[in-house]
Amino acid sequence: MNNNKLTGKDLITVGIYTAIYIAVVFCVGAFNAIPIFYPIFLFIGPIITGIPMMLYYTKIEKFGMLTIMGIICAVFFYISGYTWICVAIMVPTALLADIILKVGGFKKFWSMAVSFMVMSLGIMAGPANLWFAGQGYWDNIRDSMGDQYADQLAKYMPLWMLPVGIVLIMLGALLGAFVGRKMMNKHFKKAGIA
């Protein structure tokens, strides 16, 4: 039997933690109903998701578990109206996060932290629509949220927020990895993570 092959138990673990991750992102992302919270979410989101994700990382021992999570998230957010851009961002970042974790041997905290930083870049799928999905996306925002909301959102999320957002996400994810490790310290010790 191939120990590197994903089992039913692995897939159940992926499903559980993907559902938790999506729920946390949605709950924290709900504050984006106020435009000024949009850039703040880029930093806060990875900190808060770091807690369940670091627990998930203690369960990962095989390549593919992050990639599958990224695919499920991408499909979910695509269906939720975030366009093809979420697939173009979430799937590659999840695959790269999976590769980083595998190269790090699954049980080293720093490989987990860097992997989570890359995985968290999938959060850019939401704001990337503002910059790259075209006028139709903005028209939908205006129709559903009103002109005042759209104007405020454009003010707080100009294109120069793309590189700033990447930095905010990476810093938030690094902090989230440490917060998650601190809160899940007993699980890290049990899993033998250095």
DRENDO-1510 file (C-alpha; in Angstrom, 1 decimal, always signed):
<recs>
REC; n; res; u; v; w
REC; 1; MET; +0.0; +0.0; +0.0 .
REC; 2; ASN; +1.3; +3.5; -0.9 .
REC; 3; ASN; +1.5; +5.7; +2.2 .
REC; 4; ASN; +1.6; +8.8; +0.0 .
REC; 5; LYS; -1.9; +8.1; -1.4 .
REC; 6; LEU; -4.7; +10.1; +0.1 .
REC; 7; THR; -7.2; +8.0; +2.0 .
REC; 8; GLY; -10.9; +8.5; +2.8 .
REC; 9; LYS; -9.9; +9.8; +6.2 .
REC; 10; ASP; -7.6; +12.4; +4.6 .
REC; 11; LEU; -10.4; +13.6; +2.4 .
REC; 12; ILE; -12.7; +13.8; +5.3 .
REC; 13; THR; -10.1; +15.9; +7.1 .
REC; 14; VAL; -9.8; +18.2; +4.1 .
REC; 15; GLY; -13.6; +18.6; +3.9 .
REC; 16; ILE; -13.9; +19.5; +7.6 .
REC; 17; TYR; -11.1; +22.0; +7.6 .
REC; 18; THR; -12.2; +23.5; +4.3 .
REC; 19; ALA; -15.7; +24.1; +5.7 .
REC; 20; ILE; -14.2; +25.7; +8.8 .
REC; 21; TYR; -11.9; +27.9; +6.7 .
REC; 22; ILE; -14.7; +29.0; +4.4 .
REC; 23; ALA; -17.0; +29.8; +7.4 .
REC; 24; VAL; -14.3; +31.8; +9.2 .
REC; 25; VAL; -13.4; +33.8; +6.0 .
REC; 26; PHE; -17.1; +34.5; +5.4 .
REC; 27; CYS; -17.7; +35.6; +9.0 .
REC; 28; VAL; -14.7; +37.9; +9.1 .
REC; 29; GLY; -15.3; +39.0; +5.5 .
REC; 30; ALA; -18.8; +40.1; +6.4 .
REC; 31; PHE; -17.3; +43.3; +7.9 .
REC; 32; ASN; -16.4; +44.2; +4.2 .
REC; 33; ALA; -20.0; +45.5; +4.1 .
REC; 34; ILE; -18.3; +48.6; +5.4 .
REC; 35; PRO; -15.8; +49.6; +2.7 .
REC; 36; ILE; -13.0; +50.7; +5.1 .
REC; 37; PHE; -12.8; +47.2; +6.4 .
REC; 38; TYR; -11.9; +45.8; +3.0 .
REC; 39; PRO; -8.1; +46.6; +3.3 .
REC; 40; ILE; -8.2; +45.8; +7.1 .
REC; 41; PHE; -9.5; +42.3; +6.3 .
REC; 42; LEU; -6.4; +41.6; +4.2 .
REC; 43; PHE; -4.4; +41.7; +7.4 .
REC; 44; ILE; -6.9; +40.5; +10.0 .
REC; 45; GLY; -8.3; +37.6; +7.9 .
REC; 46; PRO; -5.1; +35.5; +7.9 .
REC; 47; ILE; -4.6; +36.1; +11.6 .
REC; 48; ILE; -8.0; +34.7; +12.5 .
REC; 49; THR; -7.8; +31.8; +9.9 .
REC; 50; GLY; -4.4; +31.0; +11.3 .
REC; 51; ILE; -5.9; +29.4; +14.3 .
REC; 52; PRO; -7.9; +26.6; +12.6 .
REC; 53; MET; -5.4; +26.4; +9.7 .
REC; 54; MET; -2.5; +25.6; +12.1 .
REC; 55; LEU; -4.5; +22.9; +13.6 .
REC; 56; TYR; -5.2; +21.6; +10.1 .
REC; 57; TYR; -1.5; +21.7; +9.3 .
REC; 58; THR; -0.8; +19.3; +12.3 .
REC; 59; LYS; -3.1; +16.8; +10.5 .
REC; 60; ILE; -1.4; +17.1; +7.1 .
REC; 61; GLU; +1.0; +14.3; +6.3 .
REC; 62; LYS; +0.5; +13.9; +2.5 .
REC; 63; PHE; +0.8; +16.1; -0.5 .
REC; 64; GLY; -2.4; +17.2; -2.1 .
REC; 65; MET; -4.5; +18.1; +1.0 .
REC; 66; LEU; -3.9; +21.8; +0.6 .
REC; 67; THR; -4.4; +21.7; -3.2 .
REC; 68; ILE; -7.7; +20.0; -2.8 .
REC; 69; MET; -8.7; +22.6; -0.2 .
REC; 70; GLY; -7.8; +25.3; -2.6 .
REC; 71; ILE; -9.8; +23.8; -5.4 .
REC; 72; ILE; -12.9; +23.5; -3.2 .
REC; 73; CYS; -12.5; +27.0; -2.0 .
REC; 74; ALA; -12.0; +28.3; -5.5 .
REC; 75; VAL; -15.2; +26.5; -6.7 .
REC; 76; PHE; -17.2; +27.8; -3.7 .
REC; 77; PHE; -16.1; +31.4; -4.2 .
REC; 78; TYR; -16.7; +31.1; -8.0 .
REC; 79; ILE; -20.2; +29.9; -7.4 .
REC; 80; SER; -20.6; +32.8; -4.9 .
REC; 81; GLY; -20.0; +35.3; -7.6 .
REC; 82; TYR; -16.2; +36.0; -7.4 .
REC; 83; THR; -15.6; +35.2; -11.1 .
REC; 84; TRP; -12.9; +33.1; -12.7 .
REC; 85; ILE; -10.2; +35.2; -10.9 .
REC; 86; CYS; -10.7; +33.3; -7.7 .
REC; 87; VAL; -9.8; +30.0; -9.5 .
REC; 88; ALA; -6.8; +31.6; -11.1 .
REC; 89; ILE; -5.5; +32.8; -7.7 .
REC; 90; MET; -6.7; +30.2; -5.2 .
REC; 91; VAL; -5.7; +27.0; -7.0 .
REC; 92; PRO; -2.0; +28.0; -7.8 .
REC; 93; THR; -1.4; +29.4; -4.3 .
REC; 94; ALA; -2.8; +26.2; -2.8 .
REC; 95; LEU; -0.6; +24.0; -5.0 .
REC; 96; LEU; +2.5; +26.1; -4.2 .
REC; 97; ALA; +1.6; +26.0; -0.5 .
REC; 98; ASP; +1.4; +22.2; -0.8 .
REC; 99; ILE; +4.8; +22.0; -2.5 .
REC; 100; ILE; +6.4; +24.2; +0.2 .
REC; 101; LEU; +4.9; +22.0; +2.9 .
REC; 102; LYS; +6.1; +18.8; +1.2 .
REC; 103; VAL; +9.6; +20.1; +0.7 .
REC; 104; GLY; +9.7; +21.1; +4.4 .
REC; 105; GLY; +8.8; +17.6; +5.4 .
REC; 106; PHE; +5.3; +18.4; +6.8 .
REC; 107; LYS; +6.5; +18.5; +10.4 .
REC; 108; LYS; +8.6; +21.7; +10.6 .
REC; 109; PHE; +6.9; +24.8; +11.9 .
REC; 110; TRP; +8.7; +27.2; +9.5 .
REC; 111; SER; +7.6; +25.3; +6.4 .
REC; 112; MET; +4.1; +25.3; +7.8 .
REC; 113; ALA; +4.3; +29.1; +8.4 .
REC; 114; VAL; +5.6; +29.8; +4.9 .
REC; 115; SER; +3.1; +27.4; +3.3 .
REC; 116; PHE; +0.3; +29.2; +5.2 .
REC; 117; MET; +1.6; +32.6; +4.1 .
REC; 118; VAL; +1.4; +31.4; +0.4 .
REC; 119; MET; -2.0; +29.7; +1.0 .
REC; 120; SER; -3.4; +32.9; +2.5 .
REC; 121; LEU; -2.6; +34.8; -0.7 .
REC; 122; GLY; -5.8; +33.1; -2.0 .
REC; 123; ILE; -7.6; +35.8; -0.1 .
REC; 124; MET; -6.5; +38.2; -2.8 .
REC; 125; ALA; -9.1; +36.5; -5.0 .
REC; 126; GLY; -11.8; +38.8; -3.6 .
REC; 127; PRO; -10.2; +42.2; -4.1 .
REC; 128; ALA; -8.6; +41.1; -7.4 .
REC; 129; ASN; -12.0; +41.1; -8.9 .
REC; 130; LEU; -12.2; +44.9; -8.2 .
REC; 131; TRP; -9.2; +45.5; -10.4 .
REC; 132; PHE; -9.4; +42.8; -13.1 .
REC; 133; ALA; -13.0; +41.6; -13.5 .
REC; 134; GLY; -14.0; +44.7; -15.5 .
REC; 135; GLN; -16.8; +47.2; -15.4 .
REC; 136; GLY; -19.5; +44.6; -15.2 .
REC; 137; TYR; -18.3; +43.6; -11.7 .
REC; 138; TRP; -18.4; +47.2; -10.5 .
REC; 139; ASP; -21.9; +47.5; -12.1 .
REC; 140; ASN; -23.0; +44.5; -10.0 .
REC; 141; ILE; -21.6; +46.2; -6.8 .
REC; 142; ARG; -23.4; +49.4; -7.6 .
REC; 143; ASP; -26.7; +47.5; -8.3 .
REC; 144; SER; -26.5; +45.5; -5.1 .
REC; 145; MET; -24.8; +47.8; -2.6 .
REC; 146; GLY; -25.4; +51.3; -4.1 .
REC; 147; ASP; -23.3; +54.1; -5.5 .
REC; 148; GLN; -22.1; +55.4; -2.2 .
REC; 149; TYR; -20.7; +52.0; -1.2 .
REC; 150; ALA; -19.0; +51.5; -4.6 .
REC; 151; ASP; -17.5; +55.0; -4.5 .
REC; 152; GLN; -16.1; +54.3; -1.0 .
REC; 153; LEU; -14.8; +50.9; -2.0 .
REC; 154; ALA; -13.0; +52.4; -5.0 .
REC; 155; LYS; -11.5; +55.0; -2.7 .
REC; 156; TYR; -10.1; +52.4; -0.2 .
REC; 157; MET; -9.2; +49.7; -2.8 .
REC; 158; PRO; -7.3; +51.4; -5.6 .
REC; 159; LEU; -4.9; +49.4; -7.8 .
REC; 160; TRP; -1.9; +50.3; -5.7 .
REC; 161; MET; -3.5; +48.2; -2.9 .
REC; 162; LEU; -2.5; +45.1; -4.8 .
REC; 163; PRO; +1.1; +45.1; -3.7 .
REC; 164; VAL; +0.2; +46.5; -0.3 .
REC; 165; GLY; -2.5; +43.9; +0.1 .
REC; 166; ILE; +0.0; +41.1; -0.6 .
REC; 167; VAL; +2.3; +42.4; +2.1 .
REC; 168; LEU; -0.6; +42.8; +4.5 .
REC; 169; ILE; -1.7; +39.2; +3.9 .
REC; 170; MET; +1.8; +37.8; +4.3 .
REC; 171; LEU; +2.4; +39.7; +7.6 .
REC; 172; GLY; -1.1; +38.7; +8.8 .
REC; 173; ALA; -0.5; +35.0; +7.9 .
REC; 174; LEU; +2.9; +35.0; +9.6 .
REC; 175; LEU; +1.3; +36.4; +12.8 .
REC; 176; GLY; -1.6; +34.0; +12.3 .
REC; 177; ALA; +0.8; +31.0; +12.2 .
REC; 178; PHE; +2.4; +32.1; +15.5 .
REC; 179; VAL; -1.0; +32.8; +17.1 .
REC; 180; GLY; -2.3; +29.4; +15.9 .
REC; 181; ARG; +0.8; +27.6; +17.1 .
REC; 182; LYS; +0.5; +29.2; +20.5 .
REC; 183; MET; -3.2; +28.3; +20.8 .
REC; 184; MET; -2.6; +24.8; +19.5 .
REC; 185; ASN; +0.6; +24.1; +21.3 .
REC; 186; LYS; -0.5; +20.8; +22.8 .
REC; 187; HIS; -1.5; +19.6; +19.3 .
REC; 188; PHE; +1.9; +20.7; +17.9 .
REC; 189; LYS; +3.7; +18.7; +20.6 .
REC; 190; LYS; +1.5; +15.6; +20.1 .
REC; 191; ALA; +2.2; +15.8; +16.3 .
REC; 192; GLY; +6.0; +16.1; +16.9 .
REC; 193; ILE; +6.3; +19.4; +15.1 .
REC; 194; ALA; +9.6; +21.3; +15.5 .
</recs>
